[in-house]
Every structure is written in C-alpha cells, then in structure tokens.
Amino acid sequence: MRLFCMILLTLLSAGLNAQVELKTEYIGSSGFKGEDNNKTDGKGDAKIFSVNARIPFSVKTNGNNKPTIWGLGVGGSYTFFNNKNMDRALGPDKIVNAQVGLFHMRPIGEKWSILAMLGAGVYTSHTDVSDVQLNNVLGNGGVIFIWHLRDNLDIGLGPVINNIVGYPMVFPGFYFNWELNGRYELKASAVDGLAVSAGMQLHENFKLKLIAELNGTLALEKINGKKMMFTHQYFVAGLQPEFILGKSFSIPVTAGISAGRDAYYQERNLKSIFKSDDDERNPHFSAAPYFSIALKYKF
C-alpha cells in the first residue's frame, strides 16, 4: 500500500498552517529495469509540477494552547515522462492528480487531539477532463487520534477509508511529526509522504539543510477491461538552501540524487496491493540526478 494508503494526508502538514506552495521537480535520465531486476534498453527522466494549498478557515485555541481547526486542502500535480525505448504498456507518458479535502482538528484532552478528514481526488493518465470516469476518482476519509507526547513530538494512529482497491476499504493511518527549531533545525514527519531534514539558519534570510523525502503520484486506468493502478514513487536526498524573503515568502532549492524510482502497473485488488516487496523487485528506474525549486507563501 505504501505511500497511497493516506492520500488525503498529502494535503496536510503537522503545523496545519495556511500555506500555498508551487514546486517544480526534475529527475534526470536513468536506465529502466523490469520485473525481477531485469535490465532493459529503456531509459527516461521525469518532470513534476505541483501546487498545494492548506487554508484553515476557522482557528480557535483553548486554555492549554491547543487549537481547534477547520480547514480545506487543495492540491494538484502534473508528471511528464520522457521515456525512450519503452513500450506504452510499461507506463503512461503523463500523470495528472488533483484532490480536495476538508479537515478538522480539535483537542480531546490535555495530551490528545483528533484529526478528521474527508475528501476526493482524480488520478488519471490524461489531461482531457471529458474523459475522466468514475474509475479515476478516489474517495478518502479517516480519523486519526494524535498523542502529543512532547511539545515537539506528535504520534497518531487511526482508521482511514478509501476505494483504492476498487471498493471502500479501511486501512491503518499513521501520523508522526517531530521537530527541533532554533538556529539548528531537525525535522521528521510521516504526514506528507515521508520527510526528514537537518540544517541550520546561517542568516535571517538563509537556511541550509540536508533533506531526504519519499514522494509519488498515481494513475488509475482501465486496461483490457481490468482496473489497474500505475504507481510512480521516488526517494530523493540532497542539499537544500532556502532563501527567506520577508515573513511570508521562501524559496527552497534542492540539488541531489533520486536514489531510485518505482514505475509499474498493478491490478487494483488486495492481492497485488498487499504483496510483499520481498516477493519480487518492482519495475523501476535507476539512480539519477535530482533538482527542484519551490515557492512557498504563508499567510
């Protein structure tokens, strides 16, 4: 199930602050290996363009400084593959994802909060709106119980429901966020995919970090009458200078490596989604250079 069992949470961050982010990513060309790690003549690169916004429209704080929040998350991405010597059956040439979700967070005790979510998204391999079908739509919902173990450490668990296998089903949802702020900064979270960073503030307008992230996109298709899912998932690590322009704007720029990226079809059923990664090596691209630039605006 990996990254996509909590698709709605990709709209959120641990702070639940209002933010808009525009981001461009480039993963350089590398060779493609099929099932069981078999080498092929195929190779390719990927460009990802994304926009995400979190907009809390009601925020209240209780006597313990714990917030009650109602908010909306909106996100979208366009992934373009430049593949060579690869058959179309190995993957689409583009992926379009768009999602919207409503979230609500409130304290239920001195050390506990509850996060509820409800949303839906469209996950396709084309850009023609008129061709979007019910098969391309994924509904999401869930309730996560968050334990504020420390002021800077939150752990959560709860049921999440979606129709990624073609019908509604409940999966376990996880939430983790830990951060240490100051001149030296450490952060680790499993909310928006997986992200770990360590760095320091060298100037009031400049931070330098080492980052590692797991991200991905998804396309839901029907091929020869079968419901199929194309997964594009990539792990990146690199150096990230961040330029801070006033109180609202920042521009993080990342240069590093994509250690590898999975790119494969699987049927939308329980057997294929819960198969063990040890059973076989999924089709994937080898390591490649990685570069990204983003514009963040907080309000």
MARDODREN-164680 format. One record per residue: residue in three letters; x, y, z of N, C-alpha, C, O in turn. Coordinates in steps of 0.1 Angstrom, whole numbers, plus 5000, padded with zeros to 4 digits. Layout:
alaXYZXYZXYZXYZ ...
# end
This chain:
met500849885000500050005000500950135000500650224993 arg501950125008502950235009502450375010501550405018 leu502850455001502650595001501150635000500750735005 phe500350554993499050594989497850554998496750574995 cys498250485010497150455019496550575026495550565033 met497250685025496850805032496850925022497451025025 ile496250915011496351015001495851155005496451255002 leu494851155013494251275018495251355027495251475026 leu496151285034497051355043498151425035498851505041 thr498251405022499251475014498851625013499651705009 leu497651655017497151795017497551865030497351985031 leu498051795040498251855053499751855057500551785051 ser500051935067501351935073501151935088500051965093 ala502151905096501951885110501452025117500652015126 gly501952135111501552265117500152305114499652395121 leu499652255102498352295098498152445096497152495097 asn499352505092499252645090498852675076498852585067 ala498352805073497952835060499152855051500052925054 gln499152795039500352795031499952755016499152675014 val500652825007500552784993501952754988502852834991 glu502052644981503452604976503352574961502452494957 leu504152634953504352594939505752534938506752584943 lys505852414931507052344931507252274917506352224911 thr508552284913508952214900510152114904511052154911 glu509951994899511051894902511551834888510751814879 tyr512751804888513351734876514151614881515051634889 ile513851494876514651374879515351334866514651304856 gly516651334866517451314854517251174848516651084854 ser517751154836517651034828518450914835519550934839 ser517850804835518450684840517850554834516850564828 gly518550444835518150324829516950264836516650284848 phe516150184829514950114834515149974835515649904826 lys514749914847514849774849513449714851512649774859 gly513149604845511849544846511649454859512449474868 glu510649374858510449284870511649194873512349154863 asp511849164885513049084890514349144886515349074884 asn514349274884515649354882516249324869517449344867 asn515449284859516049254846516349384838515449474838 lys517549404833517949524825517149524812516849424806 thr516849644808516149674795516949784788517849844793 asp516549804775517149914768516450054771516850154766 gly515450044779514650164782515350264792516150214800 lys515050384790515650484800514650604799513850614790 gly514750694809513850814809514050904820514750874830 asp513551024819513551124830512151164833511151114827 ala511951244843510651284848510651434852511651474859 lys509551504849509351644854508051644861507051594856 ile508051704873506851714881506551854885507451924890 phe505351904882504952034885503752024895502751954892 ser503852094906502752074916502452204923503252294924 val501152204928500752324936499852264947499052174945 asn500152304959499352264971499052384980499852474982 ala497852384985497352494994496652435006495852345005 arg496952485018496252455030495652585036496352675038 ile494352585038493652705041492852685053491652645052 pro493352705066492452695077491452815077491952925077 phe490152795078489252905077488652925091487753025093 ser488952845101488552875115489552815124489852695124 val490152895133491152855142490852915156490753035158 lys490652825166490452875180491352795189491652675187 thr491952865199492852805209492252795223491652895227 asn492452675229491852665243492852715253493952765250 gly492552685266493452735277494752665277495752725283 asn494852545271496152475271496952505258497852435255 asn496552605251497152645238497052535227497952535219 lys496052455228495752355218494652405208493652455213 pro494952405195493952465186492852375182492952245181 thr491752435178490552365171490552435158490352555156 ile490652355147490852405134489852335124489752215124 trp489252415116488552375104489352425092489652545092 gly489552345082490352395071490052315058489452205058 leu490652365047490552305034491852285028492752375029 gly492052175022493352145015493052115000492152044997 val493852184991493652164977495052134971496052204974 gly495152044962496452004956496251954942495251904938 gly497351964934497351914921498751894916499651974920 ser498951804907500351784901500251734887499251664883 tyr501251764879501351714866502751654864503751724866 thr502851524861504051454859504251414844503351354838 phe505351454838505651424824506851334823507851364829 phe506651224817507751124815508351134801507651144791 asn509651144800510351144787511051014786512251004788 asn510350914782510950774781511350744767510750784757 lys512450664766512950614753513150464754513450404764 asn512850404742512950254741512050184751512450074756 met510950244754509950174763508650174757508150264751 asp507950054758506650034753505650104762505850114774 arg504550154756503450224763502950134774502450184784 ala502950004772502449904782503249914795502749864806 leu504449964795505249974807504850094816505250104827 gly504050194810503650304818503250424809503550424797 pro502450514814501850624806502950734804504050724810 asp502750824795503750934793503451054802504151154802 lys502251054809501951164818501051114829500351014828 ile501051184841500151164852499551294856500351384859 val498251304858497651424864496851384877496051294876 asn497251444888496551424900495951554905496551664904 ala494751554910494051664916493251624928492451524926 gln493251684939492551644951492151764959492751874959 val491051744967490551844976490051774988489451664988 gly490251835000489851765012489551865023490151975024 leu488551835032488251905043488851845055488751725057 phe489451925064490051865077489551935089489252055088 his489551865100489051925113489951865124490051745125 met490551955132491451905143490951975156490752095156 arg490851895166490451955179491051875191491251755189 pro491351945202491851875214490751785220489551825220 ile491151675225490151585233490751555246490351455253 gly491751635251492351615263493651695264493951765254 glu494351695275495551775277496651725267497451805263 lys496651595265497751535257497251475243498051415236 trp495951495240495451425229494651525220494051615225 ser494751495207493851565197493351465187493851355186 ile492251505180491751425170491751495157491351615156 leu492151425146492151485133491251405124491451285121 ala490251475118489251405109489351465095489651585094 met489251385085489451425071488451365062487951255065 leu488051435052487151385042487451455029487551575028 gly487651375018488051435005487851344994487451224995 ala488351394982488251314970489251364960489751484961 gly489751284951490751324941490551254928489851144927 val491151304917491151244904492551214900493451294902 tyr492751094896494151044893494150974879493650864878 thr494651044869494550994856495851004848496851054853 ser495850944837497050944828496751024816497451014805 his495851124817495551214805495151344811494851364823 thr495051444802494651584806493251624801492851734803 asp492551534795491251564789490151544800489851434804 val489651654805488651644815487351564811486751494819 ser487051574798485851504794486051354794485051274794 asp487251304795487551164796487651104810487850984812 val487451194820487551144834486351064837485251104834 gln486550944843485550854846485550824861486450864868 leu484450754866484350724880485550634884485950644896 asn486150554875487250474878488450564882489350514889 asn488550684877489650774880489550844894490450914898 val488450834900488150904912488450824925488050704925 leu489050884934489450814947488850894958489151014960 gly487950834966487450904978488250864990488750754991 asn488350965000489150935012488450995024487751085023 gly488750935035488250985048488950915059489550805057 gly488950965071489650905082489550985094489251105095 val489950915105490050985118491350935124491650815126 ile492251035128493551005134493551055148493251175151 phe493850975158494051015172495551045174496350965173 ile495751175178497151225179497551245194496851305201 trp498651175197499151185211500351295211501351265204 his500151405218501151505219502151455230502051495242 leu503051365226503951305236504851415242505151405255 arg505351505234506151625239505651745232504851735222 asp506151855236505851985229506251975214505552045206 asn507251905211507751895197507651755191508251735181 leu506851665197506651535192505251485192504651485203 asp504651455180503351405179503351275172504051255162 ile502551175178502351045172500851015171500051045180 gly500450965159499050945157498750815150499550755143 leu497550755152497050635146495550635145494850695154 gly495050575135493550575133493150505120494050485112 pro491850485118491350425106491250525095490750635097 val491650485083491450565070490750475060491050365058 ile489750535053488950455044489150525030489050645028 asn489350435020489350485006489050364997488950255001 asn488950394984488450294974489650264965489350234953 ile490850254970491950234961491950094955492550074944 val491349994962491249864956489949844947489649734943 gly489249954945488049954936486749954944485749974938 tyr486849944957485649954966486150004979487349994982 pro485250064987485650115000486250015009485749905011 met487450055015488049955025488850045035489350155032 val488949985047489550055058491050015059491349895059 phe491950115060493350085062493850155075493250255079 pro495050115080495550195091496250325086496850325076 gly495950425094496550555091497550595102497250575113 phe498650655097499750685107500050835106499950895095 tyr500450895117500851035118502051045127502050995138 phe503051115122504251135130504851265127505051295115 asn505251345137505951465135506751505147506351505158 trp508051525144509051565154509851675148510351675137 glu510151785156510951895151511651965163511151975174 leu512852015160513652085169514052215161514752215151 asn513552335167513752455160514752545167514952525179 gly515252645160516252735166517252755155516952745143 arg518452795159519552805149519752675141519952675129 tyr519752565149519952435144518552375143517752375153 glu518252305132516852265129516852115125517652075116 leu516052035132515851895129514351865127513551905136 lys513951795117512551765115512451625109513251585100 ala511351555113511051425107509551415107508951445118 ser508951385096507451365096507051255086507651235076 ala505951195089505251105081503851145079502851085083 val503651265073502351325071502251345056501251295049 asp503051425050503151455036504151355029505251395027 gly503751225027504751125023505651105035505251085046 leu506951105033507951095043509051195041509551215030 ala509451275052510351375050511251385063510751385074 val512551405060513551415071514451535067514951535055 ser514751625076515651735073516551775085516051755096 ala517751815082518651865093519351985087519951975076 gly519452095094520152215089520352325099520152295111 met520752435094520952545104520652675096520752685084 gln520352775104520052915099521352995099521853025110 leu521853015087523153085086522953235086523853315089 his521753285083521453425082519953435084519253335081 glu519453555088517953565089517253545076516053515076 asn517953555065517353535052517853405045517653385033 phe518553315053519153205046519253085055519853095066 lys518752965051518852835058519552745048519452745036 leu520352645054520952545046520652405053520852395065 lys520052315045519552185051520052065042520452085031 leu520151955049520251825042518851765043518251755054 ile518251715032516951665032516851525026517651485017 ala515851445030515551315024514051305024513351325034 glu513451275012512051265011511551155002512351104993 leu510351105005509751004997508451064991507551104999 asn508251064978507151124972506551034961507250934958 gly505451074955504950994944503651044938503051134944 thr503250994927501951024921501350894916501950784917 leu500150894912499350774909498350804897497850904896 ala498250694889497250704878496350574879496850464880 leu495050594878494050484879493550474864493050564859 glu493650354859493250324845492450194844492450114853 lys491850184832491250054828491950004816492050074806 ile492549884817493349834806492849694803492849604811 asn492349674791491749544787490649504796490549384800 gly489849594801488749564810489149554824488249524833 lys490449554828490849544842491149674848491649764841 lys490849694861491149814868492649804872493049714880 met493349904867494849904870495250034877494550134876 met496350024884496950134890498450154887499150054888 phe498750274882500250294879500850374890500350484893 thr501850324896502550394908503850454903504650384897 his504050584906505350644903505750704917505250794922 gln506750634923507250674936508750694936509450604930 tyr509250794943510650824942511150874955510550944962 phe512450834958513150874970514250964966515050934958 val514351084973515351184969516051224982515551224993 ala517351264980518151314991519051424985519551404974 gly519351524993520251634987520451744997519951745008 leu521051844991521351974998520352074994520052094983 gln519752145004518652245002518952375008518752395020 pro519452475000519552615005518152675004517452644994 glu517752745014516352815014516552965016517153005026 phe516053035007516153185007514853235013513753215007 ile514953315023513753365031513553515027514453595030 leu512453545021512153675017511053735025509853725022 gly511353805036510353855045509753755054510253645055 lys508553785059507853695068507053585061506653485067 ser506753615048505753525042506353435031505953325029 phe507353485023507853415012509153335015510053385023 ser509353225009510653155010510753074997509853024991 ile512053054993512352974981513352864984514552894984 pro512952744986513852634988514252574974513452554966 val515552554973516152494961516952374965517752374974 thr516652254958517252134962518052074951517552064939 ala519252034953520151964944520651834950521151834961 gly520451724944520851594950520651484940521051484928 ile520151374946520051244938518751184941518251184952 ser518151124930517051034932517550894933518050844923 ala517550834945518250704947517550594939518150494937 gly516350624934515650524926514150554926513750614935 arg513450524915512050554915511250434909511550394897 asp510350384916509450284911508550334901508050444902 ala508250254890507250294880506750164874507350104866 tyr505450134878504950004874503450004876502850074883 tyr502849914868501349884869501149764879501949674880 gln499949774885499449654893497949664893497349764891 glu497349544894495949544895495449604908496049594918 arg494249664907493649724919492849614927491649604926 asn493549524934492949424942493849404954495049454955 leu493349334964494049324977495349244975496349274981 lys495349144967496549054965497749134960498849124965 ser497449224950498649294944499049414952500249444953 ile498049474959498449594967499149554980500049624985 phe498849434986499449394998500549294996501049225005 lys501049274983502149184981503349234988503549354990 ser504149134992505449174999506449224989506649174978 asp507249324993508249384985509349274983510149294974 asp509449174991510449074990510048964980510948884975 asp508848974975508348874965509148894952509548794946 glu509249014948509949044936510349194936509749274943 arg511249234928511649374927510749444917510649394905 asn510049544920509149614911509949684900511149724902 pro509349694888510049774878510349914883509549974890 his511549964879512050084884513150144876513750084868 phe513350274878514450354871515650354881515350354894 ser516850354876518050354885518250494890517450584887 ala519250514898519550644905519850744894520350714883 ala519550874897519650984887519751114895519451124906 pro520351214888520351344894518951404897518051374890 tyr518851484907517551544911517751694914518751734920 phe516751774909516751914911515351964913514451914906 ser515152054923513852114925513952254929514952294935 ile512852334927512752464932511352494935510452454928 ala511052554946509752584951509552724956510552794959 leu508352774956507952904961506852884971505852834968 lys507152914984506252904995505753035000506553135001 tyr504453045002503853165007502953125019502053055018 lys503253185031502553155043501653285046502153395045 phe500453255051499653375055498753335066497953415071 
# end
